[in-house]
């Protein structure tokens, strides 16, 4: 599904959103499978902590990449109605 989002979404920022969501979700599924396979408490706790880590760090990384791309001048989609980063920089 993420590959469809990367192909079909109109700009860099939307495409990156699709790619980061899929990465975190895919890692979650793999870690859940590992926790079920091993089935001991240590594996379950470890996998749960790694999943939490993914869901805490993936949005931060995506936000940082988006801000860097914005500052480098990567264009927004032509139908974007609000440029909140530009509004925030004016304040």
N, C-alpha and C positions, 0 to 999 in steps of 0.2 A: 504494500500500500504506500509505503514511503517513496518508493521509486516512482509511482504514479504522481505523487505530490511534487516530487522534484522535477519531473518532466512537465507537468501541467500548470503548476502555479506560476503566476506572472512575473514575480521579481525575486531577487536574492533573499529577501527577508522572509517571505512566505515559504520559499523552498527550504530555507534553513529550519524553519519551524517544523515542517514535515519530517525532515531528516532527524532532528533531535528527538522528537517524540517517538519515532520508530526505534531509534537506538536504545533509549531507556526502556521501552516496552519489550523489545527483543531480549535485552539483557535480563529483565525481570523474569521472562518466561524461562530462559536458560537456567537462571539461579533457582527458580522454583522447582524445575525438573531435577536439578542437582540435590536440592534439599529433600525432595521426595525419594530420590534414588538412595541416598546415603541414610536418611531416616533417623540419624541420631541427633541429640540435642545440640551438640556443637555445630554440626553442619547447618541445622535450621537457623540457629542464632547467627552464625557467620553469614549465611545467605541473606537473612533479613537485614542485617547491618549493611551489607553491600548494596542491597536494593534501596535502602534509605539514602545511602551515600549517592547513588546514581540520581535519585529524584531530587536531591538537594543541590548537586553540582551541575547537572545538565542544563537547567534553566539559567544558571549564573554564567556558564560558559557561552551559551547561545546569546545572552544579553551582551556579554563582552565582545563577542564577534560581531554582533549587529552594530554596536556603537563604533567599533573600529571601521567597519565597512562604511557606515554613515559618514564618519569623519574623513574617510578616503574619497568620498564623493560617489559611492555606488548609488545609482538612481533608484528612487522609489517608483512603484507602479504608477502609470499615468492617471489611473482612476483613484488614487489615494486621496481621501478627503481631508485628512488632518495629519500634519507633521508635528507630532508632539515633541520630538527632540529639538526642533527649531524653536518651538514655543518656549521650551524650558531654558534654552540658551539665551533667549532674549531677556528673561527675568533676572 
